[in-house]
Amino acid sequence: MKNRRLVLQALSAVALAGAIHISHAQAPITLLNVSYDPTRELYVEFNAAFAKHWKTTTGQDVTIKQSHGGSGKQARSVIDGLDADVVTLALAGDVDALNKQAYLIPPNWQKRLPHNSSPYTSTIVLVVRQGNPKGIKDWDDLVKPGISVITPNPKTSGGARWNYLAAWEFAKRKYGSEAKAKEFVTKLYNNVPVLDSGARGSSVTFAQRNQGDVFISWENEAHLLEKEFGSKVDIVYPSISILAEPPVTVVDKNVDRKGTRKVAEAYLQYLYSDEGQEIAGKNFYRPINEKIKAKFEKSLPKIPLFTIEQAFGGWDKAAKDHFSDGAIYDQIFQSIKR
């Protein structure tokens, strides 16, 4: 009898341990994706797809919360303690700040995923009022007297920095010097009536508050505006623009402390899957998978694009030369007539 009781106790202990293990394995998990302004719609769709994929493959429920704002401000929030598991920001410089200012990620973070940790690309286009009443066709139309230009603040918005640099390189190539480019961009910002903190704020200013003749926009944001306000806006592709490569990474210190590394890494890797790439294309981001990208050429046409490395020597140099305190953008802003 005693032996039978011991066996039953042992079996009960094994069963209990197994139940605890299963319960732990199936415990729901929550991730926080801290992103930039125009990715809201992309990640609403992608998060649902990933949650379904993860549940199917592991049996575990996962919920992904989203945070959006100007890319620079979002990076600052994570540095200051916002508990992001992953960041999906507008430019590598903002992600680098997580390493340089808070040691939240390693310096080689960009080598951990394909394509420099950028699972999709974008570019900068122009959005005008329906029928293009001001006849805006290219960057040089934005500096004409009487043209009101909507673009966010490069001090807080990653998208705004892409906008600024696209205009700068256009002018440098067309007019032949850095001095001429600075003069051109100064004229452009003289035509900007308000600087919102992020790209979505500028989108609202242009489309809902009806300010401005032209909105310098992320390509995906321009298409979203066309879907929502099709009777009010048109998209103009300029003669040349910049190849924007929004990067992603896990936030190592946070995921290791929270025990979420495995699912956070899988979440970002799934952006490179066929389903993730399809979702990017459907939301007007340019897939890096060439076969899937080809399916979206009608809505995302080929145009001449230059890279940040080709034109400015990379983000570190561009940030130092143009956006650090006292650099070229500050000089331009101080000279603007208000």
URZI-V667109 format. One record per helix or strand of 3 or more residues. SS is the DSSP state (@ for helix, = for strand). FROM is the first residue (numbers start at 1). TO is the last residue. Records with the same first field share a line. If there is no record, write none. Layout:
SS = FROM-TO ; FROM-TO
This chain:
@ = 2-26 ; 37-58 ; 71-79 ; 92-100 ; 109-111 ; 114-117 ; 139-143 ; 158-175 ; 178-190 ; 199-207 ; 219-228 ; 252-258 ; 261-270 ; 274-282 ; 290-294 ; 308-312 ; 315-323 ; 328-335
= = 29-35 ; 62-67 ; 86-88 ; 120-122 ; 124-129 ; 214-218 ; 233-236 ; 248-250
